[in-house]
């Protein structure tokens, strides 16, 4: 399974790296920290992005 570092994950999510780090620490983004490096699984991040997009579409329909 492919993993991404913090900056690649931030680029993929169109977020600032510090926002991605905060979300990973809060458990909102699935991540692992082997040693000193934060690693995020691309497959899980993609699923997370799809869920975020679905929620945004649902909210747009309500307004």
C-alpha positions, 0 to 999 in steps of 0.5 A, a space after each residue: 500500500 502506497 504511503 504519502 508524507 505530510 506535504 504530499 498529503 497536504 497537496 492531495 487534500 488542498 490543505 496546508 501541511 499544518 492543517 493536515 498534521 492537526 487533523 492526523 493528530 486528532 484522528 480525523 485523517 488516518 495516519 501512522 508515525 513509524 519513528 519520526 515520520 508521519 505517513 498517511 496511506 494514500 488509499 485511506 486518504 482518497 476515501 477520506 477525500 471522497 467522504 469530505 466531498 460527499 458531505 460538502 455536496 449534501 450540505 450544498 443541497 440543504 442550503 
